[in-house]
Amino acid sequence: MRAVLSIRNLTVALPAGADRPHALEDVSLDLKADEILCVVGESGSGKSMTAGAILGLLPEGVSAQSGEILLEGEDLLRFSDADMRMIRGARIGMIFQEPMTALNPLRTIGDQIAEMFRTHTDLGSSEIMKRVLDLLRDVHIPDPESARRAYPHELSGGQRQRAMIAMALALEPRVLIADEPTTALDVTTQAQILKLIRELQQRKGTAVLFITHDFGVVAEIADRVAVMQSGRVVEEGRADEILNRPQHPYTKALIAAVPPLVPPAPQVVASEPILRIEHVSKTYRKGGLLARNRRVTHAVQDANLVLPRGGTLGIVGESGSGKSTLARCIVRLLDPDTGSIRLGDTDLASLSRKEMRSETRRIQMVFQDPFASLNPRRRAGELVAQGPIIHGEAPSKAYAKAKELFALVGLDPSATERYPHEFSGGQRQRIGLARALALEPEVLVADEPVSALDVSVQAQVLRLLADLRSRLGLSMVFITHDLRVAAQICDRIAVMKSGGVVEEGTTAEVFAAPRHPYTQALLASVPGRDWMPPVQADALLAAS
């Protein structure tokens, strides 16, 4: 079958002073109708730059130096900006990773989809309205009429992504580019969106270029796979071949880093509890003076959990389940409405703010986004030394400890002189860990600490956390929505839904025989759940 989209020997130059001369170097790819081609690789591999080149949306100072991008035989690199505006949407649709940044917050969903028809067709308003509603039904949005009138912030993340897909498919483009469209979504919503893209692709015969770093997603949806590294395509082939018989060392390394969904053999953990969470609840109230305008959200409801000394308790669930709210209550970034949080013999929930400051040495938090939690105006060493200095340690001793901690988390001690923006995402997460460890806490609360990281960096941070736990005797509360990650690092799992803990047990028990229907649904929704990387499959076979 002839390719709908062909990229031939494409080289894209970066501006002077960049970390390499080319964003893309001699890239060639073919995308046929009725297929999904997944482009995979780590951050900086050139995946999104490839999409930008196809759409004529390269960043300022970045330009195509040579090659061709042929859409049904026409070279898009020769098109003017005005021509490309007519191509985008009509012949090439685009689904972005974060719909909230791509959708206009001041216009209704229906109006934004209708704009596609107003711009590219001569249809009347009644016919446009009919097509908008048909599209919202096609992408399985409940109550399309209400969704049409809603603004982006009034829809859930999954519904916003469905609206983006409806907009991308409005004019039935020949090519659909999906750039990490499920990365920010919960596992069940992710499964729904992947199923929807596959269903629409088969029904409409659309050629889909799907960009992702998640090999579980690749296993779920790909017909063919192209692996990119440092701006080059290093391996390409049928999905089955790439996933189960990879040839290139880089592909093998990426696949080997995928966390298996099978928990490892359980570690022996002391039964003595270090942290007890008893009957903790937290309710948010928003709205006006009138009762009918007030909105009450029961973020955490009567949570009861125990963390054994030296163990790792995983708290899993979808967005809005109460995981992060509970984590913030544990470290007293939020005050719980009811209940007790006992760290040893001390009830943290009953302490005043002043009293709590002295207890922060014993319990520390690592955040999901290390860049947002690191002061960009301070050097990394200052950020790590700051806590001990506040607690009375001499600055010289605190800075010496910062260098030791950098070495402990796998960073060069000389890097203490650099600023946060000079580090990669994985390195910034290591700085966040070093800062949390500087006070020598007994308990570490990690809130989605690896969700924003590439699979290989994620594997490194997980290994580091496991190593630190064994070397320092740390106890951890680990918040995540990624069940593959939870399987690898947690001794026990607590599953949260709508603010309540619906199931708890050892990781092996919960994964092998989930009791609650919600836990069963979460596990059934993991992308590529039936695929196991070949290295892991061989290890499992050898162990049996």
GIMO-V539806 format. One record per pair of residues at least 12 apart in sequence whose C-alpha atoms are under 7 Angstrom apart, sorted by sequence separation. I is the first residue (numbers start at 0). J is the second residue. If there is no record, write none. Layout:
# GIMO-V539806
i->(I,I)
j->(J,J)
This chain:
# GIMO-V539806
i->(11,132,224,283,284,492,10,11,223,224,234,282,283,335,384,402,491,492,502,9,10,113,223,224,233,282,283,384,491,492,501,9,10,53,222,223,282,283,490,491,9,10,222,281,282,490,8,9,221,224,281,282,384,489,8,9,113,140,281,380,383,7,8,112,280,281,6,7,280,486,6,7,140,279,280,380,408,6,23,109,279,280,299,5,6,22,138,197,278,279,298,465,5,226,278,279,494,4,5,277,278,408,4,276,277,298,299,2,3,4,135,138,157,193,276,277,425,2,3,55,156,276,405,424,2,3,275,276,404,1,2,89,135,175,275,443,0,134,157,174,175,176,177,178,179,274,275,425,442,443,444,445,446,447,173,174,175,176,177,178,179,274,330,441,442,443,444,445,446,447,54,173,174,175,176,177,178,272,273,274,441,442,443,444,445,446,272,273,134,272,273,380,271,272,379,380,270,271,378,379,108,109,269,378,379,108,109,269,378,379,107,108,269,378,379,107,108,268,377,378,107,108,268,107,108,375,106,107,375,375,14,104,373,14,104,13,12,102,370,11,12,383,387,11,12,383,386,387,11,12,99,382,386,10,11,10,112,115,281,383,10,280,281,408,9,10,279,280,9,138,280,370,8,9,279,280,369,7,8,278,279,369,7,278,279,6,7,98,277,278,6,98,277,369,5,6,276,277,5,276,4,5,98,275,276,4,275,365,3,4,274,275,365,3,274,94,273,274,94,273,365,364,363,94,93,92,92,363,360,362,88,360,361,362,363,364,365,366,367,92,360,361,362,363,364,365,366,367,89,91,361,362,363,364,365,366,367,88,90,91,92,93,94,95,96,366,367,89,90,91,92,93,94,95,96,365,88,90,91,92,93,94,95,96,95,96,94,96,326,323,47,185,185,322,309,311,312,313,314,315,317,46,309,310,311,312,313,314,315,316,309,310,311,312,313,314,315,308,311,33,33,33,35,36,37,38,39,41,32,33,34,35,36,37,38,39,40,313,32,33,34,35,36,37,38,39,322,32,35,37,321,31,320,30,313,320,321,312,320,321,311,312,313,314,315,316,319,320,311,312,313,314,315,316,37,310,311,312,313,314,315,316,46,314,45,44,37,44,45,36,44,45,35,36,37,38,39,40,43,44,35,36,37,38,39,40,34,35,36,37,38,39,40,257,302,256,300,301,302,256,298,299,300,298,299,253,297,253,256,26,24,25,26,23,24,22,23,260,259,262,263,258,261,262,265,258,260,258,212,262,262,259,255,254,255,243,242,243,185,219,219,218,216,215,216,215,218,187,190,186,190,187,186,186,42,41)
j->(23,144,236,295,296,504,23,24,236,237,247,295,296,348,397,415,504,505,515,23,24,127,237,238,247,296,297,398,505,506,515,24,25,68,237,238,297,298,505,506,25,26,238,297,298,506,25,26,238,241,298,299,401,506,26,27,131,158,299,398,401,26,27,131,299,300,26,27,300,506,27,28,161,300,301,401,429,28,45,131,301,302,321,28,29,45,161,220,301,302,321,488,29,250,302,303,518,29,30,302,303,433,30,302,303,324,325,29,30,31,162,165,184,220,303,304,452,30,31,83,184,304,433,452,31,32,304,305,433,31,32,119,165,205,305,473,31,165,188,205,206,207,208,209,210,305,306,456,473,474,475,476,477,478,205,206,207,208,209,210,211,306,362,473,474,475,476,477,478,479,87,206,207,208,209,210,211,305,306,307,474,475,476,477,478,479,306,307,169,307,308,415,307,308,415,416,307,308,415,416,146,147,307,416,417,147,148,308,417,418,147,148,309,418,419,148,149,309,418,419,149,150,310,150,151,418,150,151,419,420,60,150,419,61,151,61,61,151,419,61,62,433,437,62,63,434,437,438,63,64,151,434,438,63,64,64,166,169,335,437,65,335,336,463,65,66,335,336,66,195,337,427,66,67,337,338,427,66,67,337,338,428,67,338,339,67,68,159,338,339,68,160,339,431,68,69,339,340,69,340,69,70,163,340,341,70,341,431,70,71,341,342,432,71,342,163,342,343,164,343,435,435,435,167,167,167,168,440,438,440,167,439,440,441,442,443,444,445,446,172,440,441,442,443,444,445,446,447,170,172,442,443,444,445,446,447,448,170,172,173,174,175,176,177,178,448,449,172,173,174,175,176,177,178,179,448,172,174,175,176,177,178,179,180,180,181,180,182,444,446,178,317,318,478,472,474,475,476,477,478,480,210,473,474,475,476,477,478,479,480,474,475,476,477,478,479,480,474,477,200,201,204,206,207,208,209,210,212,204,205,206,207,208,209,210,211,212,485,205,206,207,208,209,210,211,212,495,206,209,211,495,206,495,206,489,496,497,489,497,498,489,490,491,492,493,494,497,498,490,491,492,493,494,495,217,490,491,492,493,494,495,496,227,495,227,227,221,228,229,221,229,230,221,222,223,224,225,226,229,230,222,223,224,225,226,227,222,223,224,225,226,227,228,454,499,454,498,499,500,455,497,498,499,498,499,454,498,455,458,231,230,231,232,230,231,230,231,483,483,486,487,483,486,487,490,484,486,487,453,506,507,531,532,532,534,532,532,533,480,526,527,527,526,526,527,527,530,521,524,521,526,524,524,525,453,453)
